[in-house]
Amino acid sequence: MRLAIVNLTGGGMSGGYRKYLKEVLPRLVASSAVTRVDMLSPADTVPPELSRPATTHGEWARGDRWRGFREARRLLLALRPDIVYLPTARWISSNGLPTVVMVQNMEPLINPGYANPWFERAVNVARRKATKRACTNATRIIAISAFVRDFLTTSWEISPERVGTVYHGVVSAGARAVPVRPGVLGREEANGGPFLFVAGSVRPMRGIEDGVLALARLKNSLPGLRLVVAGALEGRVGQWSAGLRALVSEHGLDSRVVWAGKLSEGEMTWCYENCAAFLMTSRVEACPNIALEAMNSGSVTISTRNPPMPEFFVDSALYYDAGNPDQLALQIERVLAMPARERSGLAESGRERAHWFNWEECARRTVEELGAAAR
């Protein structure tokens, strides 16, 4: 099977998608069912180390999207692959070649507005339309959770026979980055003072205000507790971000909320291993990859009950209702009061659950889905 992977983006690429390519591409190349893997991307989007496993890596000018990806289509048709794989769930005409798309972003599909400013709402509406067009035209669709699959087959009435579920993975214990204490953290965290950890792109759907308000409720009973927020602003949400920081100041938490920014893999590992609890406050996810990485590193996780979180964590996490900081505060108190043995057992349960999701199985199932489309 000759495979062409088309990274159909406007020119950017998220950290999560880069990790996906890093883990899956070499495994697709190594599959006995795949004879050739070519990759196409916007110019200067994919680092050489990610594209190297592919047989060839072609690029088109970034402005090509405004011309309907004309150059990208020319490059694709010249390869004459057996199957076209579009992991970004956007559509490109492939002259009748079998195509597979992957749906990995549920925010635009479930609630494109939420608390976003008007520009981000417009972007999400456009993303929703692009995803629906890709799913409508594709030969086959990869959903990265049962939650995504059920939405596609129920809300969009796509035939279940066209949709396969392929979970993403986490790195094995031996492949995790060496822990490095982030320099941005103060002496309290360095000396083992308790801190809560939130990570991921900083945007309204992340629900970070739950963590801030829960900390406000605990600031007197747990005066040493801090909240560390890792991640960079995503999109044009500066006004929302200013409002979130104002909320921190309003509750007198400026010295107890650490805006860590984007951390390296080693710094993330250190935070996972040393936090009192990892807070999964997101309102919606296609797959909660960051929380699975946290559990894989031994974090105790407190998550919203919103789908698909229980699908992934089952009974290996504690839960609260999204938007209810009182419930979250109670769960934080519960974790901090746990005897060492109980806490260790919950952390080990999370680690075992995270190991259920692995990149080898993800690649194997992806090859199966690609083969089904090719047939």
C-alpha positions, 0 to 999 in steps of 0.5 A: 500500500502506497500512502500519501500523508497530507498535512493540510493546514494553513501553515501552522502545526500544534504541538500535539499534532507534531507529537502524533507525527513523531510517534506514528509516522515511523511506525507506518513506514515500518509496517509490512502492509505499507510499501511507501509513505510520502508526506506533503506539507505547507513550506517550513511547517514540519521539522526535518526530524519529523519528515525524515522517515517518509520516502519523500517530503514535498512542500507547497507555498503557504499561500497555496490555500488561498488558491484552493491548494492547487499546488498541493493537489498537483504534488499529490496527484504526481505521487499516484498513491493508493490511499490519501491520509488527511489527519487534519480533517480538511478536504483536498480533491484527490481525483477519486483516490481513496481518502481517510480523514482523522477528527482530532478537534471537537471544540469547533464541532460541539461548541464553536462559540463558548466564551470565545471572542468573535474572531475565534468563533468565526474561525471555529465555525469555519473549522466546523464546516471544513471538518464536515466537508472532509467527513462527508467526502472521505472514504473513511474516517478515523475517530480518536475516541468513542465520543468523537465516533458517536458524535459523527454517527449521531449528530452528523448521521454518518454511516457507522460503517465508515467510521473507525475508532483509533485511540492515540497513545502515550510514550512508554515509561522508559521513553519519557523525558528526563525531569527538569525543574522549570526555572519559572517555579519559585522556591516553594515548588522546588522544595516540595510545596504542594501545587496543582498543575494545569497544562495545555493551550491557554484558551476559554474552552480549557476551563482554567477558571475552575482551578483559580476559583477552587484555589480561592476557596482553599486559600485560607485552609491551605495557605501553601497551595499554588496553581501552576498553569503551563501552556501558551495563549492560542488564538486571539484571546488576549482580552479573555486572558486579561479577564482570567488574570483579573479574576486571579487578582480579584481573589488575591491569588497573584502570588499563588498562581504561576503562569509558567508558559510553554514548558519543555517535555522534561519540565512537563515531566517534572511537574507531572511527577511533583504536583499534588494533583493534575487538574483536567478542567477542559470543557471538551476534548477529542482525546485528553492526551495531556491528562493521559501523559500526566497519569503515565507519569504518576499524577493523581488526576481530578477531571471534569465529568464532561465526555470523553474524560470518563471514557479514558480515565474510568475509575482512575481519576476523581471527578467534578462537574465542569464549572463547579469550583466548589466540587473541585475544591472538595476533591482537591482537599480529598487528594491532599488528605489522602494517606500515602498508601491510598494516594499511591494506589490511585496514582498507580491505577492512573498509570496502568490505565494510561499504559492501555493507550500506546502508539504501537496499537495506534499505528496498527489500527491506523494501518487497518483503517487505511487498508479498509479504505484502500479496499 
